[in-house]
Amino acid sequence: MPFYKVWYSNKSEPLEFSSASRVPDAQILERVFAHENLTADAASTLGQRIAANNLGPVRYTEDEGEPYTIE
């Protein structure tokens, strides 16, 4: 069961969650939007959604592994 930590908007505390299986970048971003009570234009790219809502940079780790950036 992967455990995720997601940092966005230069917040000091990450959004944390676990999942039954690996979560794609789009679903990680959906969790951020839900946590912040935001709605996103489904037609836009992930990078456009991040920029439009001033969430960048969005970074995450899976099971304390290597950090990834969603662009």
N, CA, C and O atoms as a GROMACS GRO file, in nm:
protein
  284
    1MET      N    1   0.086  -0.117   0.000
    1MET     CA    2   0.000   0.000   0.000
    1MET      C    3   0.091   0.124   0.000
    1MET      O    4   0.150   0.156   0.103
    2PRO      N    5   0.103   0.193  -0.114
    2PRO     CA    6   0.190   0.311  -0.121
    2PRO      C    7   0.142   0.425  -0.031
    2PRO      O    8   0.022   0.450  -0.018
    3PHE      N    9   0.236   0.493   0.030
    3PHE     CA   10   0.209   0.610   0.113
    3PHE      C   11   0.269   0.732   0.044
    3PHE      O   12   0.388   0.732   0.010
    4TYR      N   13   0.188   0.834   0.024
    4TYR     CA   14   0.230   0.954  -0.048
    4TYR      C   15   0.238   1.075   0.043
    4TYR      O   16   0.159   1.091   0.136
    5LYS      N   17   0.336   1.160   0.013
    5LYS     CA   18   0.346   1.294   0.072
    5LYS      C   19   0.355   1.390  -0.045
    5LYS      O   20   0.439   1.375  -0.134
    6VAL      N   21   0.266   1.491  -0.045
    6VAL     CA   22   0.259   1.585  -0.157
    6VAL      C   23   0.276   1.727  -0.104
    6VAL      O   24   0.202   1.772  -0.016
    7TRP      N   25   0.376   1.796  -0.158
    7TRP     CA   26   0.400   1.936  -0.122
    7TRP      C   27   0.357   2.023  -0.238
    7TRP      O   28   0.384   1.991  -0.354
    8TYR      N   29   0.290   2.134  -0.209
    8TYR     CA   30   0.244   2.227  -0.312
    8TYR      C   31   0.232   2.366  -0.251
    8TYR      O   32   0.223   2.380  -0.129
    9SER      N   33   0.231   2.467  -0.335
    9SER     CA   34   0.218   2.607  -0.292
    9SER      C   35   0.320   2.643  -0.185
    9SER      O   36   0.295   2.729  -0.101
   10ASN      N   37   0.436   2.578  -0.189
   10ASN     CA   38   0.543   2.603  -0.091
   10ASN      C   39   0.497   2.589   0.053
   10ASN      O   40   0.550   2.655   0.142
   11LYS      N   41   0.398   2.503   0.078
   11LYS     CA   42   0.352   2.476   0.215
   11LYS      C   43   0.457   2.392   0.286
   11LYS      O   44   0.524   2.308   0.224
   12SER      N   45   0.472   2.415   0.415
   12SER     CA   46   0.573   2.341   0.490
   12SER      C   47   0.527   2.199   0.525
   12SER      O   48   0.610   2.109   0.537
   13GLU      N   49   0.398   2.178   0.541
   13GLU     CA   50   0.345   2.046   0.575
   13GLU      C   51   0.282   1.982   0.451
   13GLU      O   52   0.201   2.046   0.384
   14PRO      N   53   0.318   1.858   0.420
   14PRO     CA   54   0.263   1.794   0.301
   14PRO      C   55   0.123   1.738   0.324
   14PRO      O   56   0.081   1.713   0.437
   15LEU      N   57   0.053   1.721   0.214
   15LEU     CA   58  -0.072   1.644   0.213
   15LEU      C   59  -0.029   1.497   0.212
   15LEU      O   60   0.051   1.458   0.128
   16GLU      N   61  -0.081   1.417   0.303
   16GLU     CA   62  -0.041   1.278   0.314
   16GLU      C   63  -0.162   1.187   0.291
   16GLU      O   64  -0.272   1.214   0.340
   17PHE      N   65  -0.139   1.080   0.216
   17PHE     CA   66  -0.245   0.981   0.196
   17PHE      C   67  -0.182   0.849   0.152
   17PHE      O   68  -0.069   0.845   0.105
   18SER      N   69  -0.258   0.743   0.167
   18SER     CA   70  -0.215   0.612   0.118
   18SER      C   71  -0.318   0.562   0.019
   18SER      O   72  -0.432   0.609   0.015
   19SER      N   73  -0.277   0.467  -0.060
   19SER     CA   74  -0.363   0.414  -0.165
   19SER      C   75  -0.340   0.264  -0.177
   19SER      O   76  -0.233   0.214  -0.141
   20ALA      N   77  -0.439   0.192  -0.227
   20ALA     CA   78  -0.426   0.048  -0.244
   20ALA      C   79  -0.325   0.012  -0.354
   20ALA      O   80  -0.268  -0.097  -0.354
   21SER      N   81  -0.303   0.105  -0.448
   21SER     CA   82  -0.207   0.083  -0.556
   21SER      C   83  -0.143   0.216  -0.594
   21SER      O   84  -0.180   0.321  -0.540
   22ARG      N   85  -0.049   0.212  -0.686
   22ARG     CA   86   0.020   0.334  -0.729
   22ARG      C   87  -0.081   0.431  -0.790
   22ARG      O   88  -0.172   0.391  -0.862
   23VAL      N   89  -0.062   0.560  -0.761
   23VAL     CA   90  -0.154   0.664  -0.806
   23VAL      C   91  -0.086   0.748  -0.914
   23VAL      O   92   0.025   0.797  -0.893
   24PRO      N   93  -0.150   0.765  -1.032
   24PRO     CA   94  -0.091   0.849  -1.136
   24PRO      C   95  -0.091   0.997  -1.096
   24PRO      O   96  -0.165   1.039  -1.008
   25ASP      N   97  -0.006   1.075  -1.164
   25ASP     CA   98   0.007   1.217  -1.134
   25ASP      C   99  -0.127   1.290  -1.136
   25ASP      O  100  -0.153   1.375  -1.050
   26ALA      N  101  -0.212   1.260  -1.234
   26ALA     CA  102  -0.341   1.328  -1.246
   26ALA      C  103  -0.426   1.306  -1.121
   26ALA      O  104  -0.494   1.398  -1.075
   27GLN      N  105  -0.425   1.186  -1.066
   27GLN     CA  106  -0.504   1.158  -0.946
   27GLN      C  107  -0.443   1.222  -0.822
   27GLN      O  108  -0.516   1.261  -0.730
   28ILE      N  109  -0.311   1.233  -0.818
   28ILE     CA  110  -0.247   1.304  -0.707
   28ILE      C  111  -0.292   1.449  -0.710
   28ILE      O  112  -0.327   1.506  -0.606
   29LEU      N  113  -0.292   1.510  -0.828
   29LEU     CA  114  -0.336   1.649  -0.840
   29LEU      C  115  -0.484   1.663  -0.804
   29LEU      O  116  -0.523   1.763  -0.745
   30GLU      N  117  -0.567   1.565  -0.839
   30GLU     CA  118  -0.709   1.567  -0.801
   30GLU      C  119  -0.724   1.570  -0.649
   30GLU      O  120  -0.812   1.639  -0.597
   31ARG      N  121  -0.641   1.496  -0.579
   31ARG     CA  122  -0.645   1.497  -0.431
   31ARG      C  123  -0.608   1.634  -0.376
   31ARG      O  124  -0.668   1.680  -0.279
   32VAL      N  125  -0.509   1.699  -0.437
   32VAL     CA  126  -0.472   1.834  -0.394
   32VAL      C  127  -0.589   1.929  -0.415
   32VAL      O  128  -0.622   2.008  -0.327
   33PHE      N  129  -0.653   1.921  -0.533
   33PHE     CA  130  -0.768   2.008  -0.562
   33PHE      C  131  -0.881   1.982  -0.463
   33PHE      O  132  -0.944   2.077  -0.415
   34ALA      N  133  -0.908   1.857  -0.432
   34ALA     CA  134  -1.014   1.825  -0.336
   34ALA      C  135  -0.980   1.878  -0.198
   34ALA      O  136  -1.066   1.931  -0.128
   35HIS      N  137  -0.855   1.864  -0.158
   35HIS     CA  138  -0.812   1.912  -0.026
   35HIS      C  139  -0.824   2.063  -0.014
   35HIS      O  140  -0.856   2.116   0.092
   36GLU      N  141  -0.800   2.134  -0.124
   36GLU     CA  142  -0.807   2.280  -0.127
   36GLU      C  143  -0.944   2.332  -0.171
   36GLU      O  144  -0.963   2.453  -0.184
   37ASN      N  145  -1.040   2.242  -0.194
   37ASN     CA  146  -1.174   2.279  -0.241
   37ASN      C  147  -1.170   2.359  -0.371
   37ASN      O  148  -1.237   2.462  -0.384
   38LEU      N  149  -1.090   2.312  -0.465
   38LEU     CA  150  -1.077   2.376  -0.595
   38LEU      C  151  -1.140   2.288  -0.702
   38LEU      O  152  -1.151   2.166  -0.685
   39THR      N  153  -1.182   2.349  -0.812
   39THR     CA  154  -1.227   2.274  -0.927
   39THR      C  155  -1.134   2.307  -1.043
   39THR      O  156  -1.088   2.420  -1.056
   40ALA      N  157  -1.108   2.208  -1.125
   40ALA     CA  158  -1.013   2.226  -1.236
   40ALA      C  159  -1.083   2.208  -1.368
   40ALA      O  160  -1.180   2.133  -1.380
   41ASP      N  161  -1.032   2.278  -1.468
   41ASP     CA  162  -1.079   2.261  -1.605
   41ASP      C  163  -1.022   2.128  -1.655
   41ASP      O  164  -0.901   2.115  -1.672
   42ALA      N  165  -1.108   2.033  -1.679
   42ALA     CA  166  -1.063   1.899  -1.719
   42ALA      C  167  -0.990   1.899  -1.853
   42ALA      O  168  -0.912   1.808  -1.881
   43ALA      N  169  -1.015   2.000  -1.936
   43ALA     CA  170  -0.953   2.005  -2.068
   43ALA      C  171  -0.809   2.056  -2.063
   43ALA      O  172  -0.735   2.040  -2.160
   44SER      N  173  -0.769   2.116  -1.953
   44SER     CA  174  -0.634   2.172  -1.944
   44SER      C  175  -0.532   2.066  -1.904
   44SER      O  176  -0.568   1.960  -1.851
   45THR      N  177  -0.405   2.095  -1.929
   45THR     CA  178  -0.298   2.003  -1.891
   45THR      C  179  -0.273   2.014  -1.741
   45THR      O  180  -0.321   2.107  -1.676
   46LEU      N  181  -0.200   1.919  -1.686
   46LEU     CA  182  -0.168   1.924  -1.543
   46LEU      C  183  -0.092   2.052  -1.510
   46LEU      O  184  -0.123   2.118  -1.411
   47GLY      N  185   0.005   2.087  -1.592
   47GLY     CA  186   0.082   2.209  -1.570
   47GLY      C  187  -0.005   2.333  -1.572
   47GLY      O  188   0.015   2.424  -1.491
   48GLN      N  189  -0.101   2.338  -1.663
   48GLN     CA  190  -0.192   2.453  -1.671
   48GLN      C  191  -0.280   2.461  -1.547
   48GLN      O  192  -0.307   2.570  -1.498
   49ARG      N  193  -0.326   2.347  -1.498
   49ARG     CA  194  -0.409   2.345  -1.377
   49ARG      C  195  -0.329   2.395  -1.256
   49ARG      O  196  -0.380   2.472  -1.175
   50ILE      N  197  -0.205   2.350  -1.246
   50ILE     CA  198  -0.119   2.392  -1.135
   50ILE      C  199  -0.096   2.542  -1.141
   50ILE      O  200  -0.109   2.611  -1.040
   51ALA      N  201  -0.061   2.593  -1.259
   51ALA     CA  202  -0.033   2.736  -1.275
   51ALA      C  203  -0.157   2.821  -1.251
   51ALA      O  204  -0.149   2.925  -1.185
   52ALA      N  205  -0.271   2.780  -1.304
   52ALA     CA  206  -0.394   2.858  -1.292
   52ALA      C  207  -0.439   2.873  -1.147
   52ALA      O  208  -0.508   2.969  -1.113
   53ASN      N  209  -0.401   2.779  -1.062
   53ASN     CA  210  -0.444   2.781  -0.922
   53ASN      C  211  -0.329   2.811  -0.825
   53ASN      O  212  -0.343   2.793  -0.704
   54ASN      N  213  -0.217   2.856  -0.880
   54ASN     CA  214  -0.100   2.893  -0.799
   54ASN      C  215  -0.060   2.783  -0.701
   54ASN      O  216  -0.035   2.810  -0.584
   55LEU      N  217  -0.053   2.660  -0.749
   55LEU     CA  218  -0.020   2.546  -0.664
   55LEU      C  219   0.127   2.505  -0.674
   55LEU      O  220   0.176   2.426  -0.594
   56GLY      N  221   0.196   2.559  -0.772
   56GLY     CA  222   0.333   2.514  -0.799
   56GLY      C  223   0.434   2.561  -0.699
   56GLY      O  224   0.414   2.660  -0.630
   57PRO      N  225   0.542   2.490  -0.692
   57PRO     CA  226   0.563   2.360  -0.755
   57PRO      C  227   0.492   2.249  -0.678
   57PRO      O  228   0.478   2.256  -0.556
   58VAL      N  229   0.447   2.147  -0.751
   58VAL     CA  230   0.384   2.031  -0.687
   58VAL      C  231   0.484   1.916  -0.693
   58VAL      O  232   0.522   1.869  -0.800
   59ARG      N  233   0.525   1.872  -0.575
   59ARG     CA  234   0.623   1.764  -0.563
   59ARG      C  235   0.565   1.655  -0.472
   59ARG      O  236   0.485   1.684  -0.383
   60TYR      N  237   0.605   1.531  -0.495
   60TYR     CA  238   0.557   1.423  -0.408
   60TYR      C  239   0.662   1.314  -0.394
   60TYR      O  240   0.753   1.300  -0.477
   61THR      N  241   0.647   1.237  -0.288
   61THR     CA  242   0.726   1.115  -0.270
   61THR      C  243   0.629   0.999  -0.251
   61THR      O  244   0.518   1.016  -0.201
   62GLU      N  245   0.674   0.883  -0.293
   62GLU     CA  246   0.597   0.759  -0.274
   62GLU      C  247   0.679   0.669  -0.184
   62GLU      O  248   0.791   0.632  -0.219
   63ASP      N  249   0.625   0.635  -0.069
   63ASP     CA  250   0.694   0.549   0.028
   63ASP      C  251   0.833   0.602   0.063
   63ASP      O  252   0.930   0.525   0.068
   64GLU      N  253   0.843   0.732   0.087
   64GLU     CA  254   0.970   0.795   0.127
   64GLU      C  255   1.078   0.779   0.021
   64GLU      O  256   1.197   0.790   0.052
   65GLY      N  257   1.038   0.753  -0.104
   65GLY     CA  258   1.135   0.734  -0.212
   65GLY      C  259   1.180   0.866  -0.272
   65GLY      O  260   1.169   0.972  -0.210
   66GLU      N  261   1.230   0.856  -0.392
   66GLU     CA  262   1.280   0.971  -0.466
   66GLU      C  263   1.167   1.072  -0.491
   66GLU      O  264   1.055   1.031  -0.523
   67PRO      N  265   1.195   1.203  -0.477
   67PRO     CA  266   1.091   1.303  -0.503
   67PRO      C  267   1.065   1.320  -0.653
   67PRO      O  268   1.157   1.313  -0.735
   68TYR      N  269   0.939   1.341  -0.686
   68TYR     CA  270   0.896   1.366  -0.824
   68TYR      C  271   0.827   1.501  -0.829
   68TYR      O  272   0.768   1.545  -0.730
   69THR      N  273   0.834   1.566  -0.944
   69THR     CA  274   0.765   1.693  -0.965
   69THR      C  275   0.660   1.674  -1.073
   69THR      O  276   0.688   1.615  -1.177
   70ILE      N  277   0.539   1.724  -1.049
   70ILE     CA  278   0.432   1.720  -1.149
   70ILE      C  279   0.439   1.850  -1.227
   70ILE      O  280   0.432   1.959  -1.169
   71GLU      N  281   0.454   1.839  -1.358
   71GLU     CA  282   0.466   1.959  -1.441
   71GLU      C  283   0.356   1.964  -1.544
   71GLU      O  284   0.350   2.058  -1.623
   0.00000   0.00000   0.00000
